[in-house]
Every structure is written in C-alpha cells, then in structure tokens.
Amino acid sequence: MTQVGIIGAGPAGLLLSHLLHQQGIASVVLETRSRDYVERRVRAGVLEQRSADLLTSSGVGERMRREGLVHDGISLRFAGEQYRIDFRKLTGRGITVYGQQEVVKDLIKQRLADGGEIWFETEVTAIEGIGGDHPRIQYRRNHDPASLECDFVAGCDGSHGVSRTKFPSPSGGGHGGGSRVYERTYPFAWLGILAKTPPASDELIYAYHERGFALHSMRSPEISRLYLQVDADETMDAWPEARIWDELRVRLDEPRLHAGEIVEAGITPMRSLVTEPMQRGRLFLAGDAAHIVPATGAKGMNLALADVKALAEALTAWYRSKSRDLLDRYSDSCLRRVWRAEQFSAWMTGLLHRDPAGDPFDHKLRLSYLRYIVTSEAAATTLAENYVGFEGA
C-alpha cells in the first residue's frame, strides 16, 4: 500500500512524486516502459519561465540551468521576410529550451537518490474502487498480476493510458460519470526529425510558407529539432532524407541550415483534446491524460507541470488537515490555464499552417495578420505573453 499511486513516469508523474516526497507523502510510480526507453523518448523542449522556476525551486533544475538554452525571443518568417519577436522586451520574460527527456532524466535521478519507488516495465491493467477511500491499481510486473492499494490515484499516463478508460473517449465510450471530452482534429500533421547538425539560428524559427509551415528548434549546440507541415495521411515512405532537407531549406529560408544525420524521424497528427472535469472520485488526471494541445504553441509539458504542482498542493492540504477544498477545485484551477493554452495553440496553428485546400483568400488573410503582428507592439505582445506563459491564466 502507498498513499498516492502514480501511473506514468513522464514529467508529470515524476514531478508529482518528487513534490509529494518533499512534503513527506509516499508514492509509487508505475511505468509500462523501461527506464532506458523513457529517458530516450524525445518530446517537447520549451519551458516557460514559471516551469523553469518550478523545477529550480523544487531542487531539480541544476542541470537545466547549466545546459538549457535560454531564449529571449523567436524568429517569425513569411513571404521572404524575417522578423524577431522580442519576448524579453515585451514581457520581461523568456523561455528555456531543454528537452523533455532531459527533465525526465533529472527527475528519475533525484527520485532514486531519495529512495523513491519507480516501477519500470510494470503494466497497469485496471484502476478499481476510485469512488471509495482506497482505490486499487491492478498491474502486471515480471508477468505476475498484483494490486497496489492507495489513498489516491494520479493518472499521468498520456492520452492512450489506462487512466482515460475511467473517462469518456472522444467517440463516446468509457465510463464518464458526467465527464465530457472536447476534441478538435486538424487536416495536417507534423513531420519531425532530430538531427546531428548545429542549430542554424540562436532562437526558434517559426516559418509560414505557401508550401506549408516549418519550425526550426534545437536540443543542444550540436543537435537540432526540425518540423514540416505535411498532409494528415502522409507517411514517411514519401519523405526520403534528401526531400526533407530540401523542403526545410525552402520553407525556413535559412542558408545556414546544413543536412546532418537524422537520428529520429516520425509523423505526428495534430489534435486538441480536453477532458472536463479532470477528476473522478479519487482519480485525478494530469498532463496528456487530461488534455492535448497542438505543438505549435509549445504548451504540452508546461501544462503537465502546472497540473501536478496544483495536485501536489491539493494532496498536501488533504494530508495535513483532511481538507478537500483544493482537491475539489483541482479541475477548475487547472482548466482555466488549459483552455487559455488551447486557445493560443489553436490560434498559432491556424495562423502558421497553410490550408490544405490551398484557398488563396485564406493565404492572404494569414499574411496580413502576420504583418500586423510584426508591425504592432500590441499584437506582438499578445503573442509574446501567451508564448512565455500568460500570468493571468
């Protein structure tokens, strides 16, 4: 038995376990994959200021401060023109580029050093009794079925995890109990590569091109992360390496971009999803298990970290005084921020991606608004304060 059973060893589950440990609350993290797989899994890489501050204040930000790439703005490119949106000047804040897998490595190292329990290669098969005082997590470890009893369950296992089976699916299945799922799918996807080539720019490049969106990002001074808008039904078979690099050069309009060894490539569909509420009985969802945002706005990992900060505070209040006030308000406190991020991410996605139908009228509208952003301080500030993390959310 443990106090809090946490399903999923991504940034959300690991940080929650760490924050609870600092308050003297015991937890067990159950993860289907191996430690090696989890630490190599490449995902988001942009941390808002408050996310970086949270990692630092909780004692797991030392390597991030040493190796993370602090950016004060982004480059916005369209119609052969290049502009810089100066986040620091407009908002007084910036972002830190630090890969999600690096955050995961730091958290695993700290949890194990603190004697934390992380059960890798443990398949959760069911969650039972969430309406009672002691829910149970059914799992299989080393091929043997077993059960973990706890006071609360935190579902941090992503959009395809077992935690979501207790909530409605977008197609109407699941066991919702009054919950509702809001979803949007987009008619395009992202082809992403991780390549051994130095970044061609000191900051992220967001490019709107008549052939589609492109993004230049980075993971280190030697490793770049790059993306292309492709059709939703596209496959990697249609994209040999030479074509990928040629298309990136055209859309980014960046002569300093050099082809390098591609160490990872894949196509990711673009979708938005929000589950309301994010809790049912003693089961609380966090991160991608509760909501998904298009990657354009760089909000996924930041929302996950914000969720578990709120959940850790709520659980701490319950264990100290048996007060359910923060637990009962968990969804409401998170969803305000979630919907702000959803709106911004949908706005950025709509602005920077070419309509697959190729509507020339929409194309001209996008160009007009992009020029408005780079010529109006008010419009640029709206983009900047949402990107770095809107404090009012």
C-alpha positions in Angstrom: 0.0 0.0 0.0 1.1 3.6 -0.6 -0.5 7.0 -0.2 -0.5 8.1 -3.8 -0.3 5.7 -6.8 1.0 7.5 -9.8 0.6 5.9 -13.3 3.2 7.1 -15.8 6.9 8.1 -15.5 6.8 11.2 -17.7 7.5 14.7 -16.4 4.0 14.9 -14.8 4.2 11.7 -12.8 7.8 12.1 -11.8 7.5 15.7 -10.7 4.3 14.9 -8.7 6.2 12.1 -6.9 9.1 14.4 -6.2 6.9 17.3 -4.9 4.9 14.8 -2.7 8.1 13.4 -1.3 9.2 16.9 -0.3 6.0 17.1 1.8 6.5 13.7 3.4 3.9 11.9 1.3 4.7 8.5 0.0 4.1 7.5 -3.6 4.8 4.7 -6.1 5.2 5.5 -9.8 4.2 2.7 -12.2 5.6 2.9 -15.8 4.9 0.4 -18.6 8.2 1.1 -20.4 11.8 0.6 -19.4 13.9 3.3 -17.8 16.1 3.4 -21.0 13.0 3.9 -23.2 11.6 6.7 -21.0 14.8 8.6 -20.8 15.3 8.4 -24.6 11.7 9.3 -25.5 12.0 12.7 -27.4 9.1 15.1 -26.9 8.7 18.8 -26.2 11.6 21.0 -25.4 10.3 24.5 -24.5 9.9 25.5 -20.9 8.0 28.7 -19.9 9.7 30.8 -17.2 7.4 29.6 -14.5 8.0 25.9 -15.5 11.8 26.5 -15.3 11.3 28.3 -12.0 9.3 25.4 -10.6 12.0 22.9 -11.5 14.6 25.1 -9.9 12.6 25.8 -6.7 11.9 22.1 -6.2 15.6 21.3 -6.4 15.8 19.5 -9.8 16.8 22.4 -12.0 20.6 22.5 -11.6 21.5 20.8 -14.9 18.7 22.7 -16.7 20.3 26.0 -15.6 23.7 24.8 -16.7 22.8 23.2 -20.1 19.4 24.7 -21.0 19.3 27.3 -23.8 17.7 30.5 -22.6 15.9 32.3 -25.4 14.6 35.9 -25.2 12.6 35.7 -28.5 11.7 33.8 -31.7 12.2 34.5 -35.4 9.0 34.8 -37.4 9.4 34.3 -41.2 6.9 34.7 -44.0 6.8 35.9 -47.6 10.6 36.1 -47.8 10.7 38.4 -44.8 12.2 37.8 -41.4 11.3 39.5 -38.0 12.2 38.9 -34.4 9.6 38.9 -31.6 11.5 40.1 -28.5 9.9 38.3 -25.6 12.1 39.9 -23.0 11.4 43.4 -24.2 7.7 42.8 -24.5 7.0 40.8 -21.3 10.2 40.8 -19.2 10.4 37.0 -19.5 11.9 34.4 -21.8 11.8 30.6 -22.4 14.3 27.8 -21.8 14.9 25.1 -24.4 15.6 21.9 -22.6 14.3 18.6 -23.9 11.6 16.7 -22.1 13.7 13.6 -21.9 16.3 15.7 -20.0 13.7 16.8 -17.5 12.8 13.1 -17.1 16.4 12.1 -16.5 16.8 14.7 -13.8 13.7 13.7 -12.0 14.4 10.0 -12.2 17.9 10.6 -10.8 16.6 12.7 -8.0 13.7 10.3 -7.1 16.0 7.3 -7.0 18.6 9.2 -4.9 15.7 10.0 -2.4 14.8 6.3 -2.2 11.7 6.8 -4.4 9.8 3.9 -5.9 9.6 3.9 -9.7 8.4 0.5 -11.0 9.6 0.4 -14.6 8.3 -2.3 -17.0 5.1 -2.5 -15.0 1.9 -2.7 -17.0 -1.2 -1.2 -15.3 -4.2 -3.2 -16.3 -7.1 -1.6 -14.4 -8.0 1.0 -11.8 -10.7 0.0 -9.3 -12.6 1.5 -6.4 -12.0 5.2 -7.3 -15.3 6.0 -5.6 -14.1 4.6 -2.2 -11.5 5.5 0.3 -8.8 3.1 -1.0 -8.7 2.7 -4.8 -6.6 -0.1 -6.2 -4.3 -0.2 -9.2 -4.2 -3.6 -10.9 -0.9 -4.3 -12.6 1.4 -6.9 -14.1 5.1 -7.0 -13.2 7.5 -9.7 -14.2 4.5 -11.4 -15.8 2.8 -11.7 -12.3 -0.5 -9.9 -11.6 -0.7 -7.9 -8.5 -2.6 -5.0 -6.9 -1.5 -1.7 -5.3 -3.9 -0.1 -2.8 -3.6 3.7 -2.2 -5.5 6.7 -1.0 -5.4 8.5 -4.3 -4.5 7.7 -7.9 -2.9 10.2 -10.3 -3.3 9.3 -13.9 -0.2 10.7 -15.7 -0.1 8.1 -18.4 -1.0 10.1 -21.5 -3.9 10.1 -23.9 -3.7 6.4 -24.6 -3.2 5.3 -21.0 -5.4 3.2 -18.8 -6.4 6.2 -16.7 -8.5 7.5 -19.5 -10.7 4.4 -19.5 -12.4 5.9 -16.5 -13.4 8.9 -18.5 -15.3 9.2 -21.8 -13.5 8.7 -25.1 -14.0 11.1 -27.9 -16.1 8.5 -29.7 -18.4 8.3 -26.7 -17.0 5.2 -25.0 -15.5 4.9 -21.5 -17.1 5.3 -18.1 -17.6 9.0 -17.9 -19.8 9.5 -14.9 -20.7 13.1 -16.1 -17.4 13.9 -17.8 -17.2 15.4 -21.2 -14.5 15.4 -23.9 -13.9 18.3 -26.2 -11.9 17.5 -29.3 -10.6 19.0 -32.5 -8.6 17.3 -35.2 -6.6 19.2 -37.9 -6.3 18.3 -41.6 -2.5 18.2 -41.4 0.3 16.6 -39.4 3.9 17.4 -38.4 6.9 15.5 -39.8 9.6 15.9 -37.2 13.3 15.0 -37.2 16.1 15.0 -34.7 19.4 15.6 -36.5 23.0 15.8 -35.7 23.5 19.3 -37.1 24.2 22.5 -35.3 21.2 24.8 -35.0 21.2 27.3 -37.9 19.8 30.1 -35.6 20.3 31.1 -32.0 16.5 31.1 -31.5 13.5 29.2 -32.7 12.3 29.9 -36.2 8.5 29.8 -37.0 8.0 29.9 -40.7 4.8 30.3 -42.7 5.3 29.4 -46.3 3.0 28.9 -49.3 4.1 25.2 -49.2 3.3 24.8 -45.5 4.6 25.5 -42.0 8.1 24.8 -40.8 9.8 25.0 -37.4 13.4 25.2 -36.5 14.2 24.2 -32.9 17.2 22.7 -31.1 18.1 20.5 -28.3 21.8 21.4 -27.8 24.6 23.2 -29.7 25.1 20.0 -31.8 21.5 18.7 -32.1 18.6 20.3 -34.0 14.9 19.5 -33.9 13.0 20.4 -37.1 9.4 20.1 -38.3 7.4 20.3 -41.5 3.7 20.5 -42.1 2.5 17.5 -44.1 -0.8 16.1 -45.1 -2.6 14.2 -42.3 -2.4 10.9 -44.2 1.2 11.3 -45.1 3.7 8.5 -44.4 7.5 8.6 -44.0 7.9 6.5 -47.2 7.1 9.6 -49.2 9.9 11.6 -47.4 13.4 10.4 -48.1 16.1 12.4 -46.3 17.1 14.5 -49.3 13.5 15.7 -49.7 13.2 16.5 -46.0 16.3 18.7 -46.1 15.3 20.4 -49.4 11.9 21.2 -48.1 13.2 22.6 -44.8 15.6 24.9 -46.6 12.9 26.2 -48.9 10.3 26.8 -46.1 12.7 28.2 -43.5 14.6 30.3 -46.0 17.7 29.6 -43.9 21.0 29.2 -45.8 22.9 28.2 -42.6 20.9 25.0 -42.3 23.1 22.0 -43.1 22.0 18.5 -43.6 23.1 16.1 -40.8 22.5 12.6 -39.7 18.8 12.1 -38.9 18.7 10.0 -35.7 14.9 10.1 -35.3 12.0 10.8 -37.6 8.3 10.5 -37.5 4.9 12.0 -38.3 2.6 13.2 -35.5 -1.1 14.1 -36.1 -2.3 17.5 -34.9 -5.2 17.5 -32.4 -6.7 19.2 -29.4 -8.5 17.4 -26.6 -9.8 18.5 -23.2 -11.5 16.3 -20.6 -13.8 18.0 -18.1 -13.6 17.5 -15.2 -10.1 16.2 -14.8 -11.0 14.2 -11.7 -13.4 11.4 -10.8 -13.7 10.2 -7.3 -10.1 9.6 -6.1 -8.6 9.5 -9.6 -7.0 12.7 -10.8 -5.8 13.2 -14.4 -2.7 15.3 -15.3 -0.9 16.2 -18.4 -1.7 14.5 -21.7 -4.1 12.1 -19.9 -6.4 15.1 -19.4 -5.6 17.4 -22.3 -3.7 17.6 -25.6 -2.6 20.8 -27.4 -1.1 21.2 -30.9 2.6 21.5 -30.5 2.7 24.9 -32.3 2.2 26.8 -29.0 4.8 24.8 -27.0 2.4 24.2 -24.1 2.2 20.5 -23.6 4.9 19.9 -21.0 4.2 23.3 -19.3 0.6 22.4 -18.7 1.6 19.0 -17.3 4.0 20.6 -14.8 1.4 23.1 -13.8 -1.2 20.4 -13.3 0.9 18.4 -10.9 2.0 21.5 -9.0 -1.7 22.1 -8.3 -2.4 18.5 -7.5 0.6 18.2 -5.1 -0.6 21.3 -3.2 -4.1 19.8 -3.0 -2.9 16.5 -1.8 -0.6 18.1 0.8 -3.6 20.1 2.2 -5.6 16.9 2.5 -2.9 15.0 4.3 -2.2 17.9 6.7 -5.8 18.8 7.6 -8.1 16.4 5.7 -9.4 19.4 3.8 -10.9 18.5 0.4 -11.2 22.1 -0.7 -8.2 22.2 -3.1 -8.9 18.6 -4.3 -12.5 19.5 -5.2 -11.3 22.6 -7.0 -8.4 20.9 -8.8 -10.1 20.7 -12.2 -11.4 24.2 -12.1 -8.0 25.6 -11.1 -6.3 23.7 -13.9 -8.8 24.1 -16.7 -8.6 27.9 -16.8 -5.0 27.6 -17.7 -5.7 24.7 -20.0 -8.3 26.5 -22.1 -6.0 29.6 -22.4 -3.3 27.3 -23.7 -5.8 25.6 -26.1 -6.9 28.9 -27.5 -3.4 30.1 -28.1 -2.2 26.9 -29.6 -5.2 26.7 -31.9 -4.6 30.4 -32.9 -0.9 29.8 -33.6 -1.7 26.6 -35.5 -4.4 28.3 -37.7 -2.1 31.3 -38.3 1.0 29.5 -39.4 -0.3 26.4 -41.3 -1.3 26.6 -44.9 -4.9 25.4 -45.6 -4.5 22.0 -47.3 -7.2 23.1 -49.8 -4.9 26.0 -50.8 -7.5 28.7 -50.5 -5.7 31.9 -51.8 -8.1 34.1 -49.8 -7.1 32.5 -46.5 -3.4 32.7 -47.6 -3.7 36.5 -48.0 -5.5 36.8 -44.7 -2.7 34.9 -42.9 -0.1 37.1 -44.5 -2.0 40.2 -43.5 -2.2 39.2 -39.8 1.4 38.2 -39.7 2.4 41.6 -40.9 0.1 43.1 -38.2 1.9 41.1 -35.5 5.4 42.4 -36.6 4.3 46.0 -37.0 2.1 46.4 -34.0 3.6 46.2 -30.5 0.2 45.4 -29.0 -0.2 42.4 -31.4 3.4 41.2 -30.8 2.8 41.5 -27.0 -0.3 39.3 -27.3 1.8 36.6 -29.0 4.7 37.0 -26.6 2.9 36.9 -23.3 0.9 33.8 -24.3 4.0 32.1 -25.6 6.1 32.7 -22.4 3.1 31.9 -20.2 0.2 34.3 -19.5 0.3 35.0 -15.8 -3.4 35.6 -15.7 -4.3 32.1 -16.8 
